[in-house]
């Protein structure tokens, strides 16, 4: 059925996003118009009576498991961020596990050509800094590199689009500091804009900090991630 849908859509020059489906098995290699699959325990589970499923530990593990199978429609972008000690199921106003920076990092960390905004439009309109970061993230990449990783513990990935780079990382339920090495940059100066966990992101998971600086090849940036925390960066060559 999947192949028949892909072929019929390709003949009509239509893109396909398989939501509520089995995991990818390589069909996109034959039919590149199939740009996304769900096949993951993603943010919609925060609306269901399945407390303790879509945890920060689960989100880290996905980068090492399901994400390796192909495009992953996790539907990130939840703006009601919280830590496990405050987590509960609210169908009409669902919470998401982890910090604000953790949630937004998934737009870079996970390969998701059809980007989703799972929250209400007004939630992003009230946070222009957040919307500014999201809308600038490409939907496809020219190059990807894993910078730091420990299975099920943490991961940081760098992705390039043209001459610009985007870097993101998340941690599990343990706080840690990661040293991001920018050895992969070309020579020259880059404008680094980064969103990290804020000073009170533990315990207030919605707290974040945005900073800007100019850096060059070989720069090392130490980033502190609170429990369930994360970071995302964009680097534009000047």
ABEGO torsion letter per residue (X at the ends): XAAAAAAAAAAAGBBBBBBGBBBBAGAAAABAABABBBGBBBAAAAABBBBGABBAAAAAAAAABAAAAEBBBAGBGBABBBBAAABBBBAABBBBBEBAAAAAAAAAABBBABBBBABBAAAAAABAAAAAAAAABBABBABBBBABBBBGABBBBBBBBEABBBBBBBBBABBBBBBBBAAABBBEBBBBBBBBBBAAAOABAABBBBBBBBBBBGBBBBBBBBBGBBBBBBBBBX
